Amino acid sequence: MMNTMSYQGYTARIEFDPRDNILIGHVLGLADRISFHGENVSELTADFHNAVDHYLADCKKTGRAPDKPASGRMMLRVRPEVHAAATIAARASGKSLNQWAEEILGQAAHV
């Protein structure tokens, strides 16, 4: 089970720090580093929301576009046999390879 939380399209991985006895979160998929913490889930959630809101406000104030976790474009390199089998599976389901891959990846990522 993955320990994550999401807010405004940003997803963070949550870990427990036994040394300080706190929960720590790190937003995933960004060049900028966004971290937050809390002693319980309520504090962690509030700090996560505040961190993302602060990041977005800072980007707006400085006139830069905020990083997004993903553009929606993905290039994959797979073995030719996998490519062929995926193409056949997509066609058999009446979908394009792109539509089929998006569905399968979404299922695997629990989206």
N, C-alpha and C positions, 0 to 999 in steps of 0.2 A: 504494500500500500504506500502510495506516495503522499507525503505531507505537503500539500500546496494550498494556497488560497489565491483568489482572483478578485481584482477590482479595476474597473474602467478599462478592461482589456489587457491589464498587466497581471502576470502570474508570478507568485513568489514561492520559493522553497522554504519550508520551515524546519528548523532544527532546535534541539534542546541543548543548552550550554550548562552542563552539570557544575562547572566551576563557579559560575555566577548565579546558577539556579534561575535562568530566564530562558524564554523562547526568543529565537532570533530568526529573522526572515531576510531573504535576499531576492530582489526582483530578477527574474530570469530573462535572458535574451536581449539585453541592452548593452550598448557600449558604455553608457553611464552607469555608475554603481549606485544602487538604491538599497539601503539596508534599514532595518527597523527592529524593535524589540518590545517585549512586554513580559510581565510576571505571570500573566494568565491570558487566556484566549481573547477576552474582551479588550484588554490593554493592547495586545498584539494587533488585533484587528483595527483598533482606533489608530495606532501608530502607523500601520500599513496605509490606511486611507490618508492620513496626514502626510506621509512621506510622498505618496503618489501625487496628491493635490499640490504639495509644495513644489515638486519637480515640474509639474505641468505649468504652474504659475510662474516659476522661475524661467522656464523656456519662453513663455509668452512675454515676460518682462524684458528678456534679453533679445527677443526677436529671432530665436532659433526654433526650428521644428523639433518637437520631442521625438526621441527614438521610439520606434514601434517594435514590438517583439518579432514581427514577421511581416514581410511585404505581400505574402500571398503567392509568391513565385518560388518554385523549388525545382532544382535540377538534380536528378538522381542518376547515378551510374550503377547499373545492375548487369549481371551476367546475361548474355543473349537468350539463354533458355528461360530465365525469369521474365525478361521482356516479352518473349513470344507467348509464354503461358499467361501472363497478365493481359496481353492484347486479346487473346482468345477468350479469357474469362470475361473481359469487359464487353466484347462483342456478343458473347452468349447471353449476357444480362441486358443487352440492348442499350449499352452506354458507351460513351467514348472512353478511351483509356484514362483521360484526365478526370472525367466524372467518376469512374470506377475507383481510381487511385485515391481521390479525395474522400470517397465514402469509406474505403477500407482503412485509410490512415485515420480518419475521424473515429471509426470504431475502435481501432487499436489504441488511440490516445484518449478514449472515453470522452469525446467531444460531441 
